[in-house]
Amino acid sequence: MSGALPCSGSTAHIDDQDGLTSVFSPLEALAGKSNNLATWRTIRIARRSLPSFVLIGPRSGGVPVRLAIVGGLRPNETLSSTALAKLLIEFDLAPLLAQDFALFCYPVANPSRADGAEPDFERDFWHGVDDPVVRFFERELAGNELDGIIGVYGNEPIAGFQAQVCSRVIATEVLWPAIEFVERLVPLAAEPIRYFPQLSGPKGAFHGVRHLSPRPFSLTIHAPRRAPFENQVSAIAFSIKQILYSYRSLMGYAERL
């Protein structure tokens, strides 16, 4: 892989009680022969080994933008995991969609546990919580020198599609262009983009990253349960592709100033 990053090798075992084989098997098979996609580090929890992936797009010059994209944030929620798998396959087939990006993708971040003691990605991070998933992602988000973090939630009990962000520039220049097209696939929330100033915004794994250096932008995507499964998957995948396109354009504009 051109510009590849070190990876941890293939996973040892995936417990399929949550139907995760359909998410991981195509990605692992593709990573074994792709010039763009590779397995990254493994989340080991509850006798499971769940892979993450890194996709390096072609470069037009300079250092690639490093983004983390995280799905499966609630136990047994596989819709966002399916959307990320679809997205990685599309990027491998059409790598120019990911030009100038290094994408660290975690399709299943928070698998269910036998005791039901899963962490809360909106509450338990950056407070010294003794949980292997929390510790894993604190290392990943702090250690990969990320430019941005995107958390993805599917099947949310909300009226319509919504994105939450702590950056006004990202809200206006990156998210609004994506939202305009998502409306063709799923209903939008009354407030489709929620902007939280850094000091008053939500905390947790993604929005509470002010202490990281370099400080990444962060946003979360929420797809509504009332929309059909395939529509949610397509809306998530399309919105992320549009986010990459708009962010790349924004960075190109900033460099010309």
N, C-alpha and C positions, 0 to 999 in steps of 0.2 A: 504493500500500500504506500503510495507516495505521501510522504509527510506523516507516516503512521506513528501512533503513540504506543507505548508498551501495553500489552494486554495480559490478563491473568490466565489465559487458556480456556478451553471449553469447560462447561459445567459438568459436574459429576452426576447429578441426579436432580430431576424435577418431579416432585410429587404432584400428580395430576388431579388431586381431589377437587381442585377449583377449576379444572378445565384449562390449565395453563399451557398444555402442550401445543394447542392450536395457535398460541401467541408466540412461543419460543422456537418451536421446531423449524418453521420457515426461515426465521432470522438466523438461527445457528447454521442451518444448511447453506444459506446465502453467504454468511460471513466466511464460511470455509473456502469459498471460491471467488469472492468479490475483491476487486481492486480498491473499493471505497469503504466497505463496511468490515469491522472486526469486532470480536468480543472484547469487552473491557473488563472491569472488575466484577466480582461475584458477591452477591448478598447471600450470606449463609445464616439461615434462621429456621428454627423448628424442623430440623433434619432436612431442610431444603437447600438447594444451591440454585439461586436465581441469577441469571446473567444480566449484565448491562452491556451496552454496545457503544462504539464510537464510529461515527461516519465522518470522513474527511472529504470535503468537496474540492473540486479543482480550484486552483488559485489564479487570480489575476495579478498577484504581486503582494508582497508584504506578509504579515503574520495573520493567520486566519482568526476570525471572531470565534470565541469559545463560548458555547451555550450549553447549559444543562436543560434537558426536557424530561420531566418526571411524571409518570402516570401510575395508575393503580394505587392511589394514595389512601383509599379507604378499603378495608378488607372486603373481598368478594366482589369488588367493582372492576370488572374486566373490560368494560366498554372503552375506557381511556387507554387501556393496554392494547386493545385491538387497533385503536386509532394510531398509536405510536408505531405498531408493527407495520400497518399499512403505509405510514409516512416513510419509514426507513426503506421499505421495498420500492416505493416510488422514487425516493432520492437515489437509490442505487441504479434504477432503470434510467433516470434522467438526472445525472449528477450536477448538471448546471443549475438546477433548482437550489442546490446547497453550495453554490460557488462562494468561496472565501469564508466558509464556516467549518469549524470542527464541532460536531454535535455529539454530546455525551447523553445517551438516551437510556432511561431506566423505565422499562415498560411496567414492571410490577415492583413498586417501592415498599408496599406495606402489606405483605401477605397475612392471611388470617392465622391465628395461633390456636392451639387446642384449648388454652385457658382463656382465650378472648382478651388477652392483655396487650392489644395492639397500641402503639403510640399514636398520639394525635399530632399530625403535621402542622396544625395551626396553634398548638399550645406548648408542646413538650421540648421544643428545640432551644438550644443555646442556654440551657439552665442546668447542665450537668446531670441530665436524666440518665440513669443507668439502664439503657436498652440498646441491644446490638444494632437495631435499625437506625435509631437516632445517632449513635456513635458513627456508624458507617456514613450516613449522609452528612453529618457535620464535617467529617474528614473530606468527603468528596466536594462539598460546596466551598469549603475553605481552602482546600489544597490544590484545586485544578485551575486557579487563576482565571476564573470565569468572567466573561463580559456581561453575561445575562443568565437568568434562571426563569424557566417557564414551568409552572405546575399545572397539571391538567386533571380536571374532575369531570367525570361523566355521570349520567343518570342523577343529576342533582335535583332535589325537591324545590325547584324555583320555577317561576313563570316563564322565563325565557333565557336565551344565551346571554352570558355576561362575562366580561373581563375585568379584573381588578388589578390596579397598578399604582405604584407610589411615585411615578415620574410623570410630570405633566407633558414633557416633550414626547415620551414614549406613547402616552395616551393620545395626543393629538396627531403626531406624525407617523406612528406605527400601527396603533390599534384601530383607529377610525377607518382607515382604508380596508382593513380586514373585515370589520363588522359590516360594512356596506354590502359585501357579497354573501356573508354568512346568512343574512336575512332571507336569502332565496332557499335556504335549506332547512332552517329551524326558526321558530319564533324568537324574537329578541325580548329581553327584559325591558321594563319601562325605563330603566337606567342601564343601558347596555355596557357602558364603561363607567366603572366607579374609580374615581381618583382619590387616593388618600395621601395627603402630605406626609412626608417621612416621620414627622414627630407625632402625628395622630393616627397613623396607619395601623393596620392589623399586624400582629407579630407572628412568630412561627418560623418554619423552615425557610420560607421564601421571602417574606416581606421584612423579617427582622434581621437584615443582613448589613446594617449600617456599620458594624464593627469589622467587616471583612475588608481586606486590602489586597488587590484593588477592589473597590466596591462595585458589584454588579447591579445592573438594573434587574428588577424582578416583577413578574406578573403571574396571575393565575387565570385560567380559562375554565368556565363552568358551563357545561351543556345541560339543557333541561330534560328531565325525565319524561315530560309529556311528549317529546318528539320521538319518532321511531328510531330504533337502534341504528340502522344504516345511515339515517340522516344525521344523527349525532356524530357518528364516526367520521362521515364526510365533512361535517362542519368543523370538527376539531382539526382534521388533517388540512383542510383548505385554509383555515385561519392561521395555522402555524406556517404554512408555505407563504402566505401573504405577509406575515410578520417578518419572516426572513427577507423577503423581497424589499419591504419598506425600510427595514433597519439597514440593509445594505445600501439602499439609496440615500438614507439619512447620513450614514458614515461617509459615503462618497461626497456628499454635499459639504459636510463639515471639513473634509480634507482640502477642499478647494477654496475655503474661506481664507 
